Amino acid sequence: MSTSTKRDNSEITEILEKIDMEYWLNREAVEYKVARGSRGVQLNIRECPVCGNSNWKVYMGQESGLGNCFHGDCEAKFSKWSFIKASLGDLNNREIVDHLKTIAEEQGFTVKRTEYKPAERGALKMPKSMTLPVGGRNLKYLQERGITNDTTKDFGLRYCQKGWFEYIDHEGERKLQNFSSRIIIPIYDLDGNLVSYQGRDITGTSEKKYLFPNGFASTGSIIFNGHNAFGYKDVCMGEGVFDVMAIHQAFQEDDALCNVAAIGSFGKHLSHGDESSQLAQLLKMKDAGLKRITIMWDGEKVALNDAVDAALMLHGVGFVARLARLPKDKDPNEVDAQVVRDAFLNARVINTTSAIKLKMELM
């Protein structure tokens, strides 16, 4: 093995040690729960990137990133590297390395620069797609999820029947990312600039439910719909994009709640620690007038505990932070609009004292 190869391998090992898997799972919109077992804190991941089973059979050590799939004959074993590689699918090893370096830098780790040619991100362009609804008719998928034509317009949803995102890899080769049969959900920064988008599969057959354009998946620094909430005093924060749409829709149906904006966290955690984090974005919104944040993630115990922790952090930086409780194991897109409104109106203010009481209730 050459000296340069040994140096590269040592660098990747160091980077992998710095990667926080919870941060990565949130960033890539991978569904997971935090569980406690005999081996300490475990991340229980909904879908196995190897066998595709989505019945929460994957467990991974929170700190080590080592894990297993316990579904049937799969029994795949994971490290941070193998799990991320299997999840990203069509990327080669050099592209995986570049991805890991991007993650490490987002987490504040200074990556040593090597001499290989980086991938070219180029301009962010949406794949060929049509504006929804079409001729006053919405997609059946959106109708079944209860998303109205007005909400579809408000969030700028599009449909890609057949289209690709083009980029140049590290070796200078032109690559195409297939976004066919996906709803395109634009993602903007607080200034209203398009910074990414999600492609939501509607066939139920894709290995990846959500797909981001290569190199533009930094949801850990974005507050979904924050550009439309900028200047509001009161917001309600859901988790995923369809949760945000459901909250928005429920509030639009009630004149008393029309002054409350819906935003999203892209997961059951808030990134913090640097100027590009989600907490930093919320503080910018605070400077523009934001005073109260109500967290409305789903109603399971793990999500509620995570929401209490996030609310305490928000309370600590001067927000009025509240927790809205939905029915057990339900999220805003799985309940009636009135249930969403009631949860918001009955939300509990979170401070140190109330957080302790609520944590005890959830035990």
C-alpha positions as CSV (number, residue, x, y, z in Angstrom):
1,M,0.0,0.0,0.0
2,S,1.4,3.4,-1.0
3,T,2.1,6.2,1.5
4,S,-0.6,8.4,-0.1
5,T,-3.2,5.6,0.1
6,K,-2.4,5.0,3.8
7,R,-2.7,8.7,4.4
8,D,-6.1,8.8,2.6
9,N,-7.4,5.8,4.5
10,S,-6.2,7.4,7.8
11,E,-8.0,10.6,6.9
12,I,-11.3,8.8,6.1
13,T,-11.1,6.9,9.4
14,E,-10.7,10.1,11.2
15,I,-13.6,11.7,9.4
16,L,-15.9,8.7,10.1
17,E,-15.1,8.9,13.8
18,K,-16.4,12.5,13.7
19,I,-19.6,11.7,11.8
20,D,-22.7,12.0,14.1
21,M,-25.1,9.4,12.7
22,E,-28.1,11.1,14.1
23,Y,-27.1,14.3,12.3
24,W,-26.7,12.3,9.1
25,L,-30.0,10.5,9.4
26,N,-31.8,13.8,10.0
27,R,-30.0,15.4,7.1
28,E,-30.9,12.6,4.7
29,A,-34.5,12.4,6.0
30,V,-34.0,8.8,7.2
31,E,-36.7,7.8,9.7
32,Y,-35.4,6.5,13.0
33,K,-36.2,6.4,16.7
34,V,-33.8,6.6,19.7
35,A,-34.0,3.5,21.9
36,R,-32.2,2.4,25.0
37,G,-30.9,-1.2,25.3
38,S,-28.4,-3.3,27.2
39,R,-25.6,-1.9,25.0
40,G,-26.6,1.7,25.6
41,V,-28.4,4.2,23.4
42,Q,-29.4,2.7,20.0
43,L,-30.8,4.2,16.9
44,N,-33.7,2.1,15.6
45,I,-34.0,2.8,11.9
46,R,-37.2,2.2,10.0
47,E,-35.8,0.9,6.7
48,C,-32.8,-1.4,5.9
49,P,-30.8,0.0,3.0
50,V,-29.8,-3.5,2.0
51,C,-33.0,-5.6,2.1
52,G,-35.5,-2.7,2.0
53,N,-37.6,-4.0,4.9
54,S,-39.3,-1.0,6.5
55,N,-40.5,-2.6,9.8
56,W,-37.9,-1.0,12.1
57,K,-35.6,-4.0,12.1
58,V,-32.3,-2.0,12.0
59,Y,-30.5,-1.1,15.2
60,M,-27.3,0.9,15.3
61,G,-25.1,2.2,18.2
62,Q,-25.6,5.9,18.6
63,E,-21.9,6.5,19.2
64,S,-20.2,3.7,17.3
65,G,-22.4,3.6,14.2
66,L,-22.2,-0.2,14.3
67,G,-25.4,-2.0,13.6
68,N,-27.4,-4.9,12.3
69,C,-30.6,-5.6,10.4
70,F,-32.7,-8.3,12.2
71,H,-35.1,-9.0,9.3
72,G,-35.5,-12.6,8.2
73,D,-32.5,-13.8,6.2
74,C,-31.0,-10.3,5.8
75,E,-28.8,-10.0,8.9
76,A,-26.8,-7.2,7.3
77,K,-24.0,-5.8,9.5
78,F,-23.3,-2.1,9.3
79,S,-20.5,0.4,10.1
80,K,-21.0,4.1,9.4
81,W,-19.3,3.7,6.0
82,S,-21.3,0.6,4.9
83,F,-24.7,2.0,6.1
84,I,-24.1,5.4,4.4
85,K,-22.8,3.7,1.2
86,A,-25.8,1.3,1.0
87,S,-28.2,4.2,1.7
88,L,-26.8,6.5,-1.0
89,G,-27.0,3.7,-3.5
90,D,-25.5,4.8,-6.9
91,L,-22.4,6.7,-5.6
92,N,-18.9,5.4,-6.1
93,N,-16.3,5.3,-3.3
94,R,-14.8,8.7,-4.2
95,E,-18.2,10.3,-4.2
96,I,-18.9,8.7,-0.8
97,V,-15.7,10.2,0.5
98,D,-16.6,13.7,-0.8
99,H,-20.1,13.3,0.8
100,L,-18.5,12.4,4.2
101,K,-16.2,15.4,4.0
102,T,-19.2,17.6,3.4
103,I,-21.0,16.2,6.4
104,A,-17.9,16.5,8.6
105,E,-17.4,20.1,7.6
106,E,-21.1,20.9,8.4
107,Q,-20.4,19.4,11.9
108,G,-17.4,21.7,12.3
109,F,-14.6,19.3,11.5
110,T,-11.8,20.8,9.4
111,V,-11.1,18.4,6.5
112,K,-7.6,18.2,5.1
113,R,-7.7,18.9,1.4
114,T,-6.5,16.3,-1.1
115,E,-5.4,16.8,-4.7
116,Y,-8.2,14.9,-6.4
117,K,-10.7,16.9,-8.5
118,P,-13.9,17.5,-6.6
119,A,-17.3,16.9,-8.0
120,E,-18.9,19.9,-9.8
121,R,-22.2,20.9,-8.2
122,G,-23.0,23.5,-10.9
123,A,-26.3,25.3,-10.8
124,L,-29.2,23.8,-9.1
125,K,-31.8,22.9,-11.6
126,M,-35.1,21.1,-11.2
127,P,-35.7,18.0,-13.4
128,K,-38.2,18.4,-16.1
129,S,-41.5,18.7,-14.3
130,M,-45.0,20.3,-14.4
131,T,-46.6,22.7,-12.0
132,L,-49.4,21.2,-9.8
133,P,-52.3,21.1,-9.9
134,V,-52.8,20.5,-13.6
135,G,-55.9,22.0,-15.1
136,G,-57.4,22.3,-11.7
137,R,-56.8,18.6,-10.9
138,N,-54.4,17.4,-8.2
139,L,-52.4,14.2,-8.3
140,K,-54.3,11.2,-6.8
141,Y,-51.3,10.7,-4.4
142,L,-51.8,14.2,-2.9
143,Q,-55.5,13.8,-2.8
144,E,-55.2,10.6,-0.8
145,R,-52.9,12.4,1.7
146,G,-55.5,15.1,2.0
147,I,-53.4,17.8,0.4
148,T,-55.7,20.4,-1.3
149,N,-55.1,22.3,-4.5
150,D,-54.5,25.5,-2.6
151,T,-51.9,23.9,-0.4
152,T,-50.3,22.4,-3.5
153,K,-50.0,25.9,-5.0
154,D,-48.8,27.4,-1.7
155,F,-45.8,25.1,-1.5
156,G,-45.0,25.2,-5.2
157,L,-45.3,21.4,-5.7
158,R,-44.5,19.9,-9.1
159,Y,-44.6,16.5,-10.7
160,C,-41.8,14.9,-12.6
161,Q,-43.2,12.2,-14.9
162,K,-39.8,11.6,-16.5
163,G,-36.7,13.6,-15.7
164,W,-33.2,13.7,-14.3
165,F,-30.8,15.9,-12.4
166,E,-27.4,16.2,-14.1
167,Y,-24.1,16.6,-12.3
168,I,-20.4,15.9,-12.9
169,D,-18.7,13.4,-10.6
170,H,-15.1,13.5,-9.3
171,E,-13.6,11.9,-12.4
172,G,-15.3,14.5,-14.6
173,E,-18.0,12.1,-15.8
174,R,-21.5,13.3,-16.5
175,K,-24.0,11.6,-14.2
176,L,-27.8,11.6,-14.1
177,Q,-30.0,11.2,-11.1
178,N,-33.4,9.8,-11.9
179,F,-36.4,11.8,-10.5
180,S,-39.1,10.1,-12.6
181,S,-42.5,9.5,-11.0
182,R,-41.7,11.8,-8.1
183,I,-43.4,14.9,-6.6
184,I,-40.8,17.7,-6.5
185,I,-40.9,19.7,-3.3
186,P,-38.8,22.9,-3.5
187,I,-36.7,23.9,-0.5
188,Y,-35.8,27.5,0.0
189,D,-33.5,29.4,2.5
190,L,-34.8,32.3,4.6
191,D,-34.1,34.7,1.7
192,G,-36.3,32.7,-0.6
193,N,-33.5,31.2,-2.7
194,L,-33.9,27.7,-4.0
195,V,-31.2,25.6,-2.2
196,S,-32.5,22.1,-2.7
197,Y,-35.6,20.0,-3.3
198,Q,-37.0,16.7,-2.4
199,G,-38.3,14.2,-4.9
200,R,-41.0,12.1,-3.2
201,D,-41.6,8.7,-4.9
202,I,-45.3,8.0,-5.6
203,T,-45.0,4.5,-7.0
204,G,-44.1,2.8,-3.7
205,T,-41.4,0.7,-5.5
206,S,-38.3,2.9,-5.2
207,E,-35.6,2.0,-2.8
208,K,-35.5,5.7,-1.8
209,K,-38.7,7.2,-0.7
210,Y,-37.2,10.7,-0.8
211,L,-34.4,11.8,-3.1
212,F,-32.3,15.0,-3.0
213,P,-30.2,16.3,-5.9
214,N,-26.6,15.2,-5.5
215,G,-24.6,17.8,-3.4
216,F,-27.7,19.8,-2.4
217,A,-29.2,17.8,0.5
218,S,-28.1,20.0,3.4
219,T,-31.4,20.0,5.2
220,G,-29.6,20.2,8.5
221,S,-29.1,23.9,7.8
222,I,-32.7,24.6,6.5
223,I,-36.0,25.4,8.2
224,F,-38.6,24.2,5.7
225,N,-41.0,27.0,4.7
226,G,-39.0,29.4,6.8
227,H,-39.0,32.0,4.0
228,N,-42.8,32.2,4.1
229,A,-42.7,32.4,8.0
230,F,-40.1,35.2,8.1
231,G,-41.5,38.1,10.0
232,Y,-44.2,36.1,11.8
233,K,-44.4,36.2,15.6
234,D,-45.9,32.7,16.0
235,V,-45.0,29.5,14.2
236,C,-45.8,25.8,14.5
237,M,-43.0,23.4,13.7
238,G,-43.7,20.0,12.2
239,E,-41.2,17.4,11.2
240,G,-41.5,16.3,7.5
241,V,-42.7,18.4,4.6
242,F,-46.1,16.8,4.4
243,D,-46.6,17.4,8.2
244,V,-45.9,21.1,7.5
245,M,-48.4,21.1,4.7
246,A,-51.0,19.5,7.0
247,I,-50.4,22.1,9.7
248,H,-50.6,24.9,7.2
249,Q,-53.8,23.6,5.8
250,A,-55.4,23.1,9.2
251,F,-54.6,26.7,10.2
252,Q,-55.8,28.2,7.0
253,E,-59.2,26.7,7.6
254,D,-59.5,28.7,10.9
255,D,-59.4,32.5,10.7
256,A,-58.1,32.6,14.4
257,L,-55.0,30.7,13.4
258,C,-54.2,32.3,10.0
259,N,-51.4,34.4,11.7
260,V,-49.5,31.3,12.7
261,A,-47.0,30.0,10.1
262,A,-46.1,26.4,9.6
263,I,-42.4,25.4,9.4
264,G,-40.5,22.1,9.3
265,S,-37.4,20.7,11.0
266,F,-36.6,17.8,8.6
267,G,-36.4,15.4,11.5
268,K,-36.9,15.1,15.3
269,H,-33.9,17.2,16.2
270,L,-32.6,20.7,15.6
271,S,-29.1,21.2,14.4
272,H,-27.1,23.8,16.3
273,G,-23.5,24.9,17.0
274,D,-22.7,27.1,14.0
275,E,-24.0,29.9,11.8
276,S,-25.5,27.6,9.2
277,S,-27.4,25.5,11.7
278,Q,-31.2,25.3,12.1
279,L,-31.0,27.0,15.5
280,A,-29.1,29.9,13.8
281,Q,-31.8,30.2,11.2
282,L,-34.5,30.4,13.9
283,L,-32.5,33.1,15.7
284,K,-32.5,35.1,12.5
285,M,-36.3,34.7,12.4
286,K,-36.3,35.9,16.1
287,D,-34.5,39.0,15.0
288,A,-37.3,39.6,12.5
289,G,-40.0,39.3,15.2
290,L,-40.4,35.5,15.9
291,K,-41.4,35.1,19.6
292,R,-43.2,31.7,20.0
293,I,-42.4,28.3,18.6
294,T,-44.8,25.3,19.1
295,I,-43.3,21.9,18.2
296,M,-45.7,19.4,16.8
297,W,-43.9,16.2,15.9
298,D,-45.6,12.9,16.2
299,G,-47.3,11.4,19.3
300,E,-44.9,8.6,20.1
301,K,-42.9,8.7,23.4
302,V,-39.5,9.0,21.7
303,A,-40.6,11.9,19.5
304,L,-42.2,13.7,22.5
305,N,-39.0,13.3,24.5
306,D,-37.0,14.7,21.6
307,A,-39.4,17.5,21.3
308,V,-39.0,18.4,25.0
309,D,-35.3,18.6,24.5
310,A,-35.6,20.8,21.4
311,A,-38.1,23.0,23.2
312,L,-35.7,23.4,26.2
313,M,-33.0,24.5,23.8
314,L,-35.3,27.1,22.2
315,H,-36.4,28.3,25.7
316,G,-32.8,28.7,26.6
317,V,-32.2,31.2,23.7
318,G,-35.3,33.4,24.5
319,F,-38.2,31.8,22.7
320,V,-41.5,31.0,24.2
321,A,-41.4,27.2,23.4
322,R,-44.4,25.0,23.5
323,L,-45.1,21.3,22.9
324,A,-48.2,20.2,21.1
325,R,-49.3,16.5,21.7
326,L,-51.0,14.5,19.0
327,P,-52.6,11.1,19.4
328,K,-50.1,8.2,20.0
329,D,-48.0,7.3,16.9
330,K,-49.8,9.9,14.8
331,D,-48.3,12.9,13.0
332,P,-50.1,16.0,11.6
333,N,-50.6,14.4,8.2
334,E,-52.4,11.4,9.7
335,V,-55.1,13.1,11.7
336,D,-58.1,15.4,11.0
337,A,-57.4,19.2,10.8
338,Q,-59.4,19.8,13.9
339,V,-57.1,17.4,15.9
340,V,-54.1,19.5,14.6
341,R,-55.8,22.7,15.7
342,D,-56.8,21.4,19.1
343,A,-53.2,20.1,19.7
344,F,-51.8,23.5,18.9
345,L,-54.4,25.4,21.1
346,N,-53.7,23.0,24.0
347,A,-49.9,23.0,23.7
348,R,-47.9,23.2,26.9
349,V,-45.2,25.9,27.6
350,I,-41.9,24.2,28.1
351,N,-39.4,25.4,30.7
352,T,-37.1,23.6,33.1
353,T,-39.8,22.8,35.6
354,S,-42.5,21.7,33.1
355,A,-39.9,19.7,31.1
356,I,-39.1,17.6,34.1
357,K,-42.8,16.9,34.8
358,L,-43.4,16.0,31.2
359,K,-40.4,13.7,31.1
360,M,-41.7,11.9,34.1
361,E,-45.1,11.5,32.5
362,L,-43.5,10.0,29.5
363,M,-41.6,7.4,31.4
